[in-house]
Amino acid sequence: MTTIEVLGTGCAKCKRLFANAGQAVKDLKIAAEVVKVDDLDEIVKRGVMLTPALFINGEIVAEGRVPDVNEIKSMLSEGQ
């Protein structure tokens, strides 16, 4: 199963990225878990300097911006 993590403190951009990731999973009809990571220590530990950040299966794929649904779908398709 694919794990998608949205790292951020809960700002509007973080919420939009979480929603976009969820919509991408729904559109692709894939088995994936979308998780919010809002613990500041964990975010720093992962080396994220700008939030929101998007991780797919432990790899950072976007930082400091909000990819749209189609871009996230493309990222997910590349990993399969």
A tleap script that builds the chain and sets N, CA, C and O, in Angstrom:
source leaprc.protein.ff14SB
mol = sequence {
  NMET THR THR ILE GLU VAL LEU GLY THR GLY
  CYS ALA LYS CYS LYS ARG LEU PHE ALA ASN
  ALA GLY GLN ALA VAL LYS ASP LEU LYS ILE
  ALA ALA GLU VAL VAL LYS VAL ASP ASP LEU
  ASP GLU ILE VAL LYS ARG GLY VAL MET LEU
  THR PRO ALA LEU PHE ILE ASN GLY GLU ILE
  VAL ALA GLU GLY ARG VAL PRO ASP VAL ASN
  GLU ILE LYS SER MET LEU SER GLU GLY CGLN
}
set mol.1.N position { 0.837 -1.175 0.000 }
set mol.1.CA position { 0.000 0.000 0.000 }
set mol.1.C position { 0.886 1.244 0.000 }
set mol.1.O position { 1.927 1.282 0.656 }
set mol.2.N position { 0.462 2.241 -0.733 }
set mol.2.CA position { 1.174 3.503 -0.826 }
set mol.2.C position { 0.871 4.353 0.399 }
set mol.2.O position { -0.272 4.423 0.850 }
set mol.3.N position { 1.899 4.995 0.931 }
set mol.3.CA position { 1.724 5.915 2.048 }
set mol.3.C position { 2.033 7.320 1.574 }
set mol.3.O position { 3.119 7.593 1.062 }
set mol.4.N position { 1.063 8.212 1.749 }
set mol.4.CA position { 1.207 9.615 1.374 }
set mol.4.C position { 1.135 10.423 2.657 }
set mol.4.O position { 0.180 10.310 3.425 }
set mol.5.N position { 2.157 11.242 2.880 }
set mol.5.CA position { 2.193 12.050 4.089 }
set mol.5.C position { 2.227 13.523 3.717 }
set mol.5.O position { 2.986 13.944 2.844 }
set mol.6.N position { 1.397 14.290 4.389 }
set mol.6.CA position { 1.378 15.738 4.235 }
set mol.6.C position { 1.944 16.316 5.524 }
set mol.6.O position { 1.352 16.184 6.595 }
set mol.7.N position { 3.104 16.959 5.400 }
set mol.7.CA position { 3.751 17.555 6.559 }
set mol.7.C position { 3.458 19.037 6.591 }
set mol.7.O position { 3.686 19.748 5.612 }
set mol.8.N position { 2.953 19.500 7.718 }
set mol.8.CA position { 2.636 20.908 7.877 }
set mol.8.C position { 1.952 21.147 9.205 }
set mol.8.O position { 1.529 20.212 9.885 }
set mol.9.N position { 1.851 22.410 9.558 }
set mol.9.CA position { 1.341 22.778 10.879 }
set mol.9.C position { -0.164 23.001 10.916 }
set mol.9.O position { -0.704 23.357 11.963 }
set mol.10.N position { -0.843 22.800 9.808 }
set mol.10.CA position { -2.287 22.953 9.798 }
set mol.10.C position { -2.776 24.228 9.137 }
set mol.10.O position { -3.937 24.605 9.298 }
set mol.11.N position { -1.913 24.888 8.404 }
set mol.11.CA position { -2.296 26.116 7.708 }
set mol.11.C position { -3.226 25.787 6.535 }
set mol.11.O position { -3.446 24.619 6.215 }
set mol.12.N position { -3.760 26.816 5.909 }
set mol.12.CA position { -4.687 26.622 4.785 }
set mol.12.C position { -4.038 25.836 3.648 }
set mol.12.O position { -4.686 24.985 3.038 }
set mol.13.N position { -2.775 26.110 3.358 }
set mol.13.CA position { -2.075 25.389 2.292 }
set mol.13.C position { -1.928 23.911 2.638 }
set mol.13.O position { -2.069 23.047 1.773 }
set mol.14.N position { -1.645 23.629 3.902 }
set mol.14.CA position { -1.500 22.240 4.340 }
set mol.14.C position { -2.822 21.486 4.178 }
set mol.14.O position { -2.845 20.342 3.723 }
set mol.15.N position { -3.903 22.135 4.551 }
set mol.15.CA position { -5.225 21.514 4.422 }
set mol.15.C position { -5.581 21.286 2.959 }
set mol.15.O position { -6.173 20.264 2.613 }
set mol.16.N position { -5.220 22.241 2.096 }
set mol.16.CA position { -5.512 22.090 0.669 }
set mol.16.C position { -4.693 20.950 0.075 }
set mol.16.O position { -5.204 20.187 -0.744 }
set mol.17.N position { -3.423 20.824 0.479 }
set mol.17.CA position { -2.585 19.734 -0.013 }
set mol.17.C position { -3.134 18.388 0.440 }
set mol.17.O position { -3.147 17.429 -0.332 }
set mol.18.N position { -3.589 18.312 1.689 }
set mol.18.CA position { -4.170 17.064 2.199 }
set mol.18.C position { -5.410 16.688 1.381 }
set mol.18.O position { -5.595 15.526 1.019 }
set mol.19.N position { -6.255 17.686 1.095 }
set mol.19.CA position { -7.454 17.435 0.294 }
set mol.19.C position { -7.085 17.008 -1.127 }
set mol.19.O position { -7.697 16.091 -1.673 }
set mol.20.N position { -6.093 17.663 -1.729 }
set mol.20.CA position { -5.652 17.310 -3.083 }
set mol.20.C position { -5.120 15.878 -3.126 }
set mol.20.O position { -5.410 15.131 -4.061 }
set mol.21.N position { -4.347 15.505 -2.119 }
set mol.21.CA position { -3.795 14.145 -2.067 }
set mol.21.C position { -4.924 13.118 -1.950 }
set mol.21.O position { -4.906 12.087 -2.622 }
set mol.22.N position { -5.891 13.404 -1.105 }
set mol.22.CA position { -7.032 12.502 -0.948 }
set mol.22.C position { -7.829 12.357 -2.238 }
set mol.22.O position { -8.271 11.262 -2.585 }
set mol.23.N position { -8.009 13.468 -2.941 }
set mol.23.CA position { -8.750 13.429 -4.205 }
set mol.23.C position { -7.979 12.641 -5.258 }
set mol.23.O position { -8.579 11.901 -6.038 }
set mol.24.N position { -6.663 12.790 -5.290 }
set mol.24.CA position { -5.838 12.056 -6.254 }
set mol.24.C position { -5.951 10.552 -6.025 }
set mol.24.O position { -6.068 9.780 -6.977 }
set mol.25.N position { -5.914 10.144 -4.764 }
set mol.25.CA position { -6.050 8.722 -4.429 }
set mol.25.C position { -7.423 8.210 -4.864 }
set mol.25.O position { -7.547 7.127 -5.436 }
set mol.26.N position { -8.438 9.005 -4.583 }
set mol.26.CA position { -9.803 8.617 -4.956 }
set mol.26.C position { -9.947 8.502 -6.471 }
set mol.26.O position { -10.538 7.544 -6.969 }
set mol.27.N position { -9.406 9.479 -7.204 }
set mol.27.CA position { -9.503 9.465 -8.665 }
set mol.27.C position { -8.787 8.261 -9.277 }
set mol.27.O position { -9.283 7.650 -10.224 }
set mol.28.N position { -7.617 7.925 -8.729 }
set mol.28.CA position { -6.831 6.809 -9.259 }
set mol.28.C position { -7.335 5.446 -8.777 }
set mol.28.O position { -6.957 4.408 -9.320 }
set mol.29.N position { -8.186 5.462 -7.761 }
set mol.29.CA position { -8.719 4.226 -7.182 }
set mol.29.C position { -7.600 3.276 -6.762 }
set mol.29.O position { -7.605 2.090 -7.092 }
set mol.30.N position { -6.639 3.839 -6.021 }
set mol.30.CA position { -5.527 3.027 -5.536 }
set mol.30.C position { -5.638 2.852 -4.023 }
set mol.30.O position { -6.294 3.632 -3.332 }
set mol.31.N position { -4.983 1.815 -3.535 }
set mol.31.CA position { -4.927 1.591 -2.094 }
set mol.31.C position { -3.802 2.453 -1.542 }
set mol.31.O position { -2.625 2.175 -1.771 }
set mol.32.N position { -4.166 3.485 -0.826 }
set mol.32.CA position { -3.169 4.398 -0.263 }
set mol.32.C position { -3.688 4.971 1.037 }
set mol.32.O position { -4.891 5.160 1.222 }
set mol.33.N position { -2.769 5.239 1.921 }
set mol.33.CA position { -3.088 5.873 3.187 }
set mol.33.C position { -2.572 7.306 3.127 }
set mol.33.O position { -1.394 7.535 2.855 }
set mol.34.N position { -3.452 8.266 3.380 }
set mol.34.CA position { -3.067 9.674 3.393 }
set mol.34.C position { -3.031 10.115 4.854 }
set mol.34.O position { -4.033 10.035 5.565 }
set mol.35.N position { -1.854 10.585 5.293 }
set mol.35.CA position { -1.622 10.890 6.703 }
set mol.35.C position { -1.162 12.332 6.863 }
set mol.35.O position { -0.357 12.829 6.075 }
set mol.36.N position { -1.680 12.998 7.893 }
set mol.36.CA position { -1.204 14.336 8.253 }
set mol.36.C position { -0.095 14.181 9.284 }
set mol.36.O position { -0.231 13.419 10.241 }
set mol.37.N position { 0.995 14.901 9.087 }
set mol.37.CA position { 2.075 14.947 10.066 }
set mol.37.C position { 2.219 16.406 10.473 }
set mol.37.O position { 2.733 17.227 9.714 }
set mol.38.N position { 1.752 16.720 11.693 }
set mol.38.CA position { 1.801 18.110 12.135 }
set mol.38.C position { 2.717 18.340 13.330 }
set mol.38.O position { 2.773 19.439 13.880 }
set mol.39.N position { 3.437 17.288 13.727 }
set mol.39.CA position { 4.386 17.409 14.831 }
set mol.39.C position { 5.634 18.134 14.337 }
set mol.39.O position { 6.341 17.640 13.459 }
set mol.40.N position { 5.899 19.303 14.905 }
set mol.40.CA position { 7.005 20.134 14.455 }
set mol.40.C position { 8.353 19.422 14.564 }
set mol.40.O position { 9.201 19.574 13.684 }
set mol.41.N position { 8.558 18.655 15.620 }
set mol.41.CA position { 9.815 17.922 15.769 }
set mol.41.C position { 10.005 16.915 14.633 }
set mol.41.O position { 11.112 16.762 14.116 }
set mol.42.N position { 8.940 16.237 14.249 }
set mol.42.CA position { 9.013 15.258 13.152 }
set mol.42.C position { 9.284 15.952 11.828 }
set mol.42.O position { 10.065 15.461 11.013 }
set mol.43.N position { 8.642 17.091 11.615 }
set mol.43.CA position { 8.847 17.849 10.377 }
set mol.43.C position { 10.312 18.270 10.261 }
set mol.43.O position { 10.922 18.114 9.203 }
set mol.44.N position { 10.873 18.800 11.337 }
set mol.44.CA position { 12.275 19.237 11.350 }
set mol.44.C position { 13.201 18.039 11.183 }
set mol.44.O position { 14.192 18.110 10.455 }
set mol.45.N position { 12.877 16.942 11.856 }
set mol.45.CA position { 13.697 15.723 11.778 }
set mol.45.C position { 13.823 15.223 10.337 }
set mol.45.O position { 14.850 14.661 9.957 }
set mol.46.N position { 12.781 15.429 9.547 }
set mol.46.CA position { 12.797 14.986 8.154 }
set mol.46.C position { 13.494 15.980 7.235 }
set mol.46.O position { 13.619 15.734 6.036 }
set mol.47.N position { 13.946 17.096 7.786 }
set mol.47.CA position { 14.695 18.061 6.983 }
set mol.47.C position { 13.835 19.005 6.166 }
set mol.47.O position { 14.333 19.658 5.249 }
set mol.48.N position { 12.554 19.086 6.484 }
set mol.48.CA position { 11.655 19.976 5.748 }
set mol.48.C position { 11.862 21.403 6.236 }
set mol.48.O position { 11.738 21.689 7.427 }
set mol.49.N position { 12.179 22.296 5.300 }
set mol.49.CA position { 12.411 23.695 5.651 }
set mol.49.C position { 11.189 24.561 5.353 }
set mol.49.O position { 10.966 25.576 6.013 }
set mol.50.N position { 10.396 24.155 4.356 }
set mol.50.CA position { 9.200 24.899 3.977 }
set mol.50.C position { 8.004 23.957 3.961 }
set mol.50.O position { 8.063 22.875 3.376 }
set mol.51.N position { 6.928 24.370 4.601 }
set mol.51.CA position { 5.712 23.571 4.566 }
set mol.51.C position { 4.694 24.257 3.667 }
set mol.51.O position { 4.768 25.469 3.467 }
set mol.52.N position { 3.772 23.522 3.137 }
set mol.52.CA position { 3.587 22.093 3.326 }
set mol.52.C position { 4.580 21.289 2.503 }
set mol.52.O position { 5.155 21.779 1.531 }
set mol.53.N position { 4.764 20.048 2.917 }
set mol.53.CA position { 5.620 19.130 2.175 }
set mol.53.C position { 4.836 17.845 1.931 }
set mol.53.O position { 4.006 17.442 2.745 }
set mol.54.N position { 5.114 17.214 0.803 }
set mol.54.CA position { 4.431 15.984 0.431 }
set mol.54.C position { 5.454 14.863 0.301 }
set mol.54.O position { 6.437 14.979 -0.432 }
set mol.55.N position { 5.205 13.782 1.023 }
set mol.55.CA position { 6.049 12.588 0.953 }
set mol.55.C position { 5.215 11.449 0.391 }
set mol.55.O position { 4.060 11.266 0.776 }
set mol.56.N position { 5.799 10.689 -0.515 }
set mol.56.CA position { 5.171 9.475 -1.012 }
set mol.56.C position { 6.120 8.326 -0.728 }
set mol.56.O position { 7.254 8.305 -1.206 }
set mol.57.N position { 5.641 7.371 0.055 }
set mol.57.CA position { 6.455 6.217 0.477 }
set mol.57.C position { 7.807 6.651 1.039 }
set mol.57.O position { 8.842 6.070 0.711 }
set mol.58.N position { 7.785 7.683 1.893 }
set mol.58.CA position { 8.987 8.123 2.586 }
set mol.58.C position { 9.902 9.048 1.808 }
set mol.58.O position { 10.916 9.498 2.341 }
set mol.59.N position { 9.568 9.342 0.562 }
set mol.59.CA position { 10.396 10.218 -0.283 }
set mol.59.C position { 9.701 11.557 -0.471 }
set mol.59.O position { 8.510 11.608 -0.778 }
set mol.60.N position { 10.448 12.638 -0.287 }
set mol.60.CA position { 9.868 13.958 -0.477 }
set mol.60.C position { 9.690 14.232 -1.972 }
set mol.60.O position { 10.619 14.056 -2.759 }
set mol.61.N position { 8.481 14.666 -2.352 }
set mol.61.CA position { 8.200 14.942 -3.760 }
set mol.61.C position { 7.794 16.396 -3.989 }
set mol.61.O position { 7.785 16.862 -5.128 }
set mol.62.N position { 7.460 17.111 -2.924 }
set mol.62.CA position { 7.123 18.536 -3.045 }
set mol.62.C position { 7.340 19.201 -1.689 }
set mol.62.O position { 7.056 18.620 -0.641 }
set mol.63.N position { 7.847 20.422 -1.734 }
set mol.63.CA position { 8.103 21.156 -0.498 }
set mol.63.C position { 7.834 22.639 -0.729 }
set mol.63.O position { 8.295 23.223 -1.709 }
set mol.64.N position { 7.076 23.236 0.194 }
set mol.64.CA position { 6.826 24.665 0.138 }
set mol.64.C position { 5.810 25.101 -0.901 }
set mol.64.O position { 5.710 26.287 -1.215 }
set mol.65.N position { 5.060 24.159 -1.434 }
set mol.65.CA position { 4.046 24.485 -2.437 }
set mol.65.C position { 2.929 23.441 -2.378 }
set mol.65.O position { 3.052 22.409 -1.719 }
set mol.66.N position { 1.838 23.740 -3.085 }
set mol.66.CA position { 0.684 22.852 -3.086 }
set mol.66.C position { 0.472 22.318 -4.503 }
set mol.66.O position { -0.135 22.996 -5.332 }
set mol.67.N position { 0.966 21.113 -4.790 }
set mol.67.CA position { 0.703 20.517 -6.100 }
set mol.67.C position { -0.800 20.298 -6.278 }
set mol.67.O position { -1.503 19.967 -5.323 }
set mol.68.N position { -1.286 20.484 -7.505 }
set mol.68.CA position { -2.706 20.244 -7.741 }
set mol.68.C position { -2.966 18.738 -7.860 }
set mol.68.O position { -2.038 17.930 -7.877 }
set mol.69.N position { -4.225 18.393 -7.939 }
set mol.69.CA position { -4.630 16.980 -7.968 }
set mol.69.C position { -3.967 16.236 -9.126 }
set mol.69.O position { -3.477 15.121 -8.944 }
set mol.70.N position { -3.947 16.842 -10.313 }
set mol.70.CA position { -3.360 16.162 -11.470 }
set mol.70.C position { -1.866 15.917 -11.296 }
set mol.70.O position { -1.353 14.877 -11.709 }
set mol.71.N position { -1.171 16.869 -10.688 }
set mol.71.CA position { 0.267 16.683 -10.459 }
set mol.71.C position { 0.508 15.547 -9.464 }
set mol.71.O position { 1.426 14.746 -9.644 }
set mol.72.N position { -0.303 15.477 -8.430 }
set mol.72.CA position { -0.157 14.401 -7.446 }
set mol.72.C position { -0.486 13.054 -8.092 }
set mol.72.O position { 0.183 12.055 -7.827 }
set mol.73.N position { -1.510 13.029 -8.933 }
set mol.73.CA position { -1.833 11.786 -9.648 }
set mol.73.C position { -0.658 11.338 -10.500 }
set mol.73.O position { -0.349 10.148 -10.559 }
set mol.74.N position { -0.006 12.275 -11.153 }
set mol.74.CA position { 1.168 11.960 -11.967 }
set mol.74.C position { 2.292 11.405 -11.093 }
set mol.74.O position { 2.941 10.427 -11.464 }
set mol.75.N position { 2.520 12.015 -9.951 }
set mol.75.CA position { 3.554 11.536 -9.015 }
set mol.75.C position { 3.264 10.109 -8.562 }
set mol.75.O position { 4.162 9.271 -8.486 }
set mol.76.N position { 1.997 9.851 -8.265 }
set mol.76.CA position { 1.606 8.513 -7.815 }
set mol.76.C position { 1.721 7.481 -8.923 }
set mol.76.O position { 2.101 6.338 -8.673 }
set mol.77.N position { 1.396 7.876 -10.140 }
set mol.77.CA position { 1.476 6.955 -11.274 }
set mol.77.C position { 2.920 6.581 -11.589 }
set mol.77.O position { 3.203 5.449 -11.980 }
set mol.78.N position { 3.839 7.545 -11.415 }
set mol.78.CA position { 5.262 7.276 -11.664 }
set mol.78.C position { 5.804 6.238 -10.714 }
set mol.78.O position { 6.682 5.457 -11.080 }
set mol.79.N position { 5.285 6.218 -9.478 }
set mol.79.CA position { 5.789 5.306 -8.470 }
set mol.79.C position { 5.275 3.891 -8.593 }
set mol.79.O position { 5.693 3.017 -7.834 }
set mol.80.N position { 4.376 3.644 -9.532 }
set mol.80.CA position { 3.790 2.310 -9.614 }
set mol.80.C position { 4.369 1.509 -10.748 }
set mol.80.O position { 3.981 0.360 -10.955 }
savepdb mol mol.pdb
quit
